[in-house]
Amino acid sequence: MIYCGIDWAERTHDVALVDDTGRLVAKRHITDDAVGHKVLLELLAEHGDTEATPIPVAIETSRGLLVAVLRTGKRKVYAINPLAAARYRDRHSVSRKKSDPGDALVLANILRTDMHAHQPLPDDSDLGRAISVLARAQQDALWNRQQLANQLRSLLREYYPAALNAFATWTNGLCRPEARELLKIAPTSTQAAQLTRAQVQAALKRAGRQRGIEAEADRLRNIFRAKWAHQPPLVEDALGKQMLALLMQLDAACTAADQLAEAVEEAFPQHPDAEILTSFPGLGVQLAARILAEIGDDRTRFADARGLKAYAGSSPITRASGKKSSITRRWVKNDRLNHAGYLWAFAAPNGSPGAKAHYRRRRDEHGDWNAAARRNLFNRLLGQLYHCLQKRELFDGCSSLAGTLRAGSLLMWLPVVGLARNVGA
């Protein structure tokens, strides 16, 4: 048996091959291009790599063209955490020396000795991986948009409180097209006070507003024309220019988030698991796509529901030493999946009487705080989702859940089979 370790870098990579005894049988320094990828595949073929029995590979990243080349066929690629690789390095040397060829050798020996303790990259479909890219990018765009909106709000508080007061009643506030359009034509409080009714109405129409334009324009003008504290004129103009520069970034972030959301809405319904995910209360297209992006569509990735719950950080963890033990929430988890799960648990009680009753039970009977109760609800929903995905069944138990909980039982969370229906039914 041959094992391969690759020390990944931006331009070049070091490759090491070891046998069952740990003997180094080959090493190579390759470039990160098509030529280097060809050299790597030829090196693996020279040492017994075939389509039926590919050589497993350990590398410290799960992304990039090199990983995409290695994942073709049935080859198992193991993405080793760099921190774990550093701990393995201490087993071979106490001098703490480090080199790229040595790191490649360490990665190969990790597979030789502890391959059973590491999981290969999941065998997700191409569509599932594409949805993962889009959903994560859309989530990053939303976070970036909110960060820029917070920066803009902080800047407006310094010299332009009228704008914050005018946009406070709007959902999404500064991220709305109307707010951004008004800030473009009136970057300072002095300029906003000079706006005419026609200018405000035209700005609202350009932003896409169709109803209540006249009443909204009057409300905005009354706020802008009220008495507010002002910075000195030169300072106010300078802050206005700074605000316009930040507003341009916010515009780009809003556009990117909207475009990526459209791409997700186009790609996600094509996936076979989309119907199952959206059958759960609280899961729309965007949130369901985020869930799918993190758990993937490889049914062999998690041995059971407990593994999925631990990966999501929804299940508690027990730490025991001597006579002391504690049960706490998990800190090592998939942060994206955990964040999506909190949103899921926040929305599910609004669409499911059973989920709402379970949340109230955790709050009232167990004394959980809001976050703990929602985490417990997410843990329950995740177990149901695992079952439905494995059995290819839709979740359809809202009415049954309500009746079950009224009877004072938690069977709603246990016999999922009785609360689901077949996809083809």
C-alpha positions in Angstrom: 0.0 0.0 0.0 1.3 3.4 -1.0 0.3 6.7 0.7 0.8 10.2 -0.7 1.3 13.5 1.2 1.3 16.9 -0.5 2.5 20.0 1.2 0.4 22.6 -0.6 1.7 26.1 -1.4 0.6 29.0 -3.7 3.0 28.3 -6.6 4.7 24.9 -6.0 4.0 21.8 -4.0 6.1 19.1 -2.4 5.0 15.5 -2.9 6.0 12.5 -0.8 5.1 8.8 -1.2 5.6 6.2 1.6 4.9 2.5 1.8 3.4 0.4 4.6 6.6 0.5 6.6 7.0 4.3 6.5 9.8 4.1 4.0 10.0 7.1 1.6 9.7 5.6 -1.9 9.5 8.8 -3.9 9.4 12.6 -3.6 8.9 15.3 -6.1 8.7 19.1 -6.3 5.9 20.1 -8.7 4.5 23.4 -10.0 0.9 24.5 -9.6 -0.1 24.3 -13.2 -1.2 21.8 -15.8 2.4 20.5 -16.2 2.7 20.0 -12.5 -0.6 18.2 -12.2 0.5 15.9 -15.0 3.8 15.1 -13.3 1.9 14.3 -10.1 -0.5 11.9 -11.8 2.4 10.2 -13.6 4.3 9.8 -10.4 1.3 8.2 -8.7 0.8 5.9 -11.7 4.4 4.7 -11.5 3.8 3.5 -8.0 0.6 1.5 -8.6 -2.1 4.1 -8.9 -5.0 2.8 -11.0 -8.6 3.8 -11.5 -9.7 0.7 -9.5 -7.2 1.1 -6.7 -6.2 4.8 -6.5 -3.5 6.0 -4.0 -5.0 8.0 -1.1 -3.8 11.6 -0.8 -3.4 13.8 2.2 -3.2 17.6 1.7 -3.8 20.6 4.0 -6.5 22.2 1.9 -9.9 21.2 0.4 -10.0 23.8 -2.4 -8.2 24.6 -5.6 -7.5 23.1 -9.0 -5.0 20.6 -7.6 -7.7 19.1 -5.3 -10.2 19.1 -8.2 -7.7 17.1 -10.3 -7.1 14.6 -7.5 -10.8 14.1 -6.8 -11.5 12.8 -10.2 -12.5 9.1 -10.1 -12.6 7.1 -6.9 -9.6 8.6 -5.2 -9.9 9.5 -1.5 -8.5 12.9 -0.7 -8.0 13.8 3.0 -8.0 17.5 3.9 -5.8 17.5 7.1 -6.1 20.4 9.4 -2.8 22.3 9.5 -2.9 22.4 13.3 -3.3 18.6 13.4 -0.4 18.2 10.9 1.8 20.4 13.2 1.0 18.0 16.1 2.0 15.0 14.1 5.3 16.7 13.2 6.4 16.5 16.8 6.2 12.7 16.6 9.1 12.6 14.2 11.3 15.4 15.5 11.8 17.2 18.8 13.9 20.0 17.3 10.8 21.6 15.9 12.5 21.9 12.5 10.2 22.5 9.6 10.5 22.0 5.8 8.1 21.6 3.0 9.4 18.1 1.9 9.3 17.1 5.6 5.7 18.3 5.9 4.7 16.3 2.8 6.3 13.2 4.5 4.4 13.9 7.7 1.1 14.1 5.8 1.8 10.8 4.0 2.6 9.1 7.4 -0.7 10.5 8.8 -2.6 8.3 6.3 -0.3 5.4 6.9 -0.9 5.3 10.7 -4.2 7.1 11.3 -6.2 7.1 8.1 -9.1 5.6 10.0 -9.3 8.6 12.3 -9.7 11.1 9.4 -12.5 11.6 6.9 -12.0 12.0 3.2 -13.6 14.8 1.3 -17.3 14.0 0.7 -18.3 12.7 -2.6 -20.7 15.4 -3.4 -22.3 15.9 -6.8 -21.2 18.7 -9.1 -24.5 20.4 -8.7 -24.2 20.1 -4.9 -20.8 21.7 -5.0 -22.0 24.4 -7.3 -24.8 25.3 -4.9 -22.3 25.3 -2.1 -20.2 27.9 -3.8 -23.2 30.1 -4.6 -24.8 29.8 -1.1 -21.5 30.5 0.7 -20.8 33.5 -1.6 -24.3 34.9 -1.0 -23.9 34.5 2.7 -20.5 36.3 2.6 -22.1 39.0 0.5 -24.8 39.5 3.1 -22.3 39.7 5.9 -20.2 42.2 3.9 -23.3 44.3 3.1 -24.2 44.4 6.8 -20.7 45.3 7.8 -20.7 48.2 5.3 -24.1 49.3 6.5 -22.9 49.4 10.0 -19.9 51.5 9.0 -22.2 53.9 7.1 -24.5 54.2 10.1 -21.6 55.0 12.4 -20.4 57.7 10.0 -23.9 59.3 9.6 -24.2 59.5 13.4 -21.3 61.9 13.4 -22.8 64.5 11.2 -26.1 63.5 9.6 -28.6 62.2 12.2 -31.6 63.3 10.1 -30.9 60.5 7.6 -30.9 57.9 10.3 -34.1 59.2 11.7 -35.7 59.3 8.2 -34.8 55.7 7.4 -35.4 54.2 10.8 -38.9 53.0 9.9 -37.8 51.1 6.8 -36.9 47.5 6.8 -33.2 47.0 6.1 -32.7 50.7 6.7 -29.6 52.0 4.9 -29.5 48.9 2.6 -32.8 49.9 0.9 -32.6 51.4 -2.6 -34.6 54.5 -1.5 -32.1 55.3 1.3 -29.1 54.9 -1.0 -30.7 57.1 -3.7 -31.6 59.9 -1.3 -28.0 59.8 0.2 -26.6 60.2 -3.3 -28.5 63.4 -4.0 -28.1 64.8 -0.5 -24.9 63.6 1.1 -25.1 66.2 3.9 -27.8 67.4 6.3 -27.6 71.0 4.8 -28.3 69.6 1.3 -31.1 67.4 2.5 -32.9 70.4 4.0 -32.9 72.1 0.6 -34.5 69.2 -1.3 -37.8 70.0 -3.0 -40.8 67.7 -2.9 -40.3 66.9 -6.6 -36.7 65.9 -6.0 -37.6 63.6 -3.2 -40.4 62.0 -5.2 -38.1 61.5 -8.2 -35.5 59.8 -6.0 -38.1 57.4 -4.6 -39.3 56.5 -8.1 -35.8 55.9 -9.3 -35.3 53.5 -6.4 -38.3 51.5 -7.5 -41.0 52.7 -5.1 -44.5 52.7 -6.6 -47.0 53.3 -3.8 -47.4 56.1 -1.2 -44.7 58.2 -2.9 -46.3 61.6 -2.1 -47.0 60.8 1.6 -43.5 59.4 2.0 -41.9 62.4 0.3 -43.7 64.8 2.7 -42.6 62.7 5.7 -39.0 62.8 4.6 -39.0 66.5 3.9 -40.4 67.3 7.3 -37.6 65.3 8.9 -34.9 66.8 6.7 -36.1 70.4 7.3 -36.4 70.0 11.1 -33.7 71.6 13.3 -30.6 69.4 13.7 -27.1 70.0 15.0 -24.5 70.6 12.3 -20.8 70.2 11.9 -18.9 73.2 10.5 -19.5 73.6 6.8 -16.1 72.5 5.6 -16.1 69.5 8.0 -19.6 68.5 6.9 -18.6 68.6 3.2 -15.6 66.4 3.9 -17.7 63.9 5.8 -20.2 63.9 2.9 -17.5 63.0 0.5 -16.3 60.2 2.8 -19.9 59.0 3.0 -20.3 58.9 -0.8 -17.2 56.7 -1.1 -18.6 54.3 1.5 -22.0 54.4 -0.2 -20.4 53.2 -3.5 -19.1 50.1 -1.7 -22.5 49.5 -0.1 -24.1 49.8 -3.5 -21.7 47.2 -4.9 -22.3 44.9 -1.9 -26.1 45.1 -2.3 -25.9 44.4 -6.0 -23.7 41.4 -5.4 -26.0 40.0 -2.7 -29.0 40.4 -4.9 -27.4 38.7 -7.9 -26.0 35.8 -5.9 -29.5 35.3 -4.3 -31.0 35.1 -7.8 -28.3 32.5 -8.8 -29.1 30.4 -5.7 -32.8 30.6 -6.5 -32.1 29.3 -10.0 -29.7 26.5 -9.1 -31.1 25.1 -5.8 -34.5 23.9 -7.1 -32.7 21.7 -9.6 -31.2 19.6 -6.8 -33.0 16.3 -5.9 -32.8 17.2 -2.2 -34.4 20.7 -2.6 -38.0 19.4 -2.2 -37.1 17.6 1.0 -35.3 20.5 2.6 -38.0 23.1 1.7 -40.7 20.8 3.2 -39.4 21.6 6.7 -41.0 24.5 8.5 -38.8 27.6 8.5 -36.6 26.6 5.5 -37.0 28.8 2.4 -34.8 28.6 -0.7 -31.9 30.7 0.6 -31.7 29.1 4.0 -32.2 25.6 2.7 -29.4 26.1 0.2 -27.1 27.1 3.0 -28.0 23.9 4.9 -27.3 21.8 1.8 -24.1 23.7 1.1 -22.6 22.6 4.4 -24.0 19.0 4.8 -23.6 18.2 1.1 -25.4 15.4 -0.7 -23.0 12.5 0.0 -25.2 10.1 2.1 -22.1 8.3 3.5 -20.5 11.4 4.9 -22.2 11.0 8.3 -22.6 7.6 9.9 -25.6 8.6 11.9 -27.6 11.7 12.9 -25.3 12.2 16.0 -22.3 12.8 13.7 -24.3 15.5 11.8 -25.4 17.1 15.0 -21.8 17.2 16.3 -20.7 18.7 13.0 -23.3 21.4 13.2 -22.5 22.1 16.9 -26.1 21.7 17.9 -25.6 18.7 20.3 -23.9 19.3 23.7 -20.5 17.9 24.6 -19.4 16.3 27.9 -16.1 17.1 29.4 -15.1 14.9 32.3 -11.8 14.7 34.3 -11.6 12.9 37.6 -14.6 13.8 39.7 -15.5 16.9 37.6 -17.7 16.8 34.6 -19.5 19.5 32.6 -21.9 19.5 29.7 -21.5 22.6 27.5 -22.1 23.6 23.9 -19.6 22.9 21.2 -17.0 25.4 20.2 -15.4 23.3 17.4 -18.1 23.1 14.7 -19.1 24.3 11.3 -19.8 27.9 12.0 -21.8 28.5 8.7 -24.1 25.5 9.4 -24.5 26.6 13.0 -25.4 30.1 12.0 -27.9 28.8 9.4 -29.3 26.5 12.1 -30.0 29.3 14.5 -32.0 31.2 11.8 -33.8 27.9 11.0 -34.8 27.5 14.7 -35.8 31.1 14.8 -38.2 30.7 11.9 -39.5 27.2 12.4 -41.9 28.0 15.4 -43.7 30.5 13.2 -44.7 27.7 10.7 -45.0 24.7 12.9 -47.2 24.4 16.1 -45.0 21.4 17.1 -41.8 23.3 16.9 -43.3 26.2 18.8 -44.5 23.9 21.5 -41.1 22.3 21.8 -39.4 25.7 22.1 -41.9 26.8 24.8 -41.3 23.5 26.7 -37.6 24.1 26.7 -38.1 27.6 28.0 -40.8 27.0 30.6 -40.1 23.5 31.9 -36.3 23.2 31.5 -35.6 26.9 32.1 -33.4 27.2 29.0 -32.4 30.7 27.8 -33.5 31.7 24.3 -30.3 30.6 22.6 -30.1 27.3 24.3 -33.8 26.5 23.5 -33.3 27.4 19.9 -30.2 25.3 19.7 -32.1 22.3 21.2 -34.8 22.9 18.6 -32.2 23.0 15.8 -30.8 19.7 17.2 -34.2 18.0 16.9 -34.9 19.4 13.5 -31.5 18.3 12.3 -32.1 14.7 13.4 -35.4 14.7 11.5 -33.7 16.2 8.4 -31.1 13.4 8.5 -33.8 10.7 8.5 -35.8 12.3 5.7 -32.7 12.7 3.5 -31.7 9.1 4.1 -35.2 7.7 3.5 -36.0 10.2 0.7 -39.1 11.4 2.5 -40.7 14.8 2.8 -41.4 16.3 6.2 -45.2 16.7 6.5 -46.1 16.6 10.2 -47.2 20.0 11.2 -50.8 19.0 12.0 -49.7 15.8 13.6 -47.0 17.6 15.7 -49.6 19.9 17.2 -51.8 17.1 18.2 -49.0 15.0 19.6 -47.7 17.9 21.8 -51.2 18.7 23.1 -51.2 15.1 24.4 -48.1 16.0 26.4 -45.7 13.7 24.5 -42.5 14.3 22.6 -43.1 11.4 20.2 -43.1 14.1 17.4 -39.3 14.0 17.5 -38.9 10.2 17.6 -41.0 8.3 15.1 -40.2 10.4 12.1 -41.4 7.7 9.7 -44.9 8.3 10.9 -44.7 12.0 10.2 -43.3 11.9 6.8 -44.5 10.9 3.4 -42.6 9.5 0.4 -41.2 11.9 -2.1 -43.1 10.3 -5.0 -46.4 10.1 -3.2 
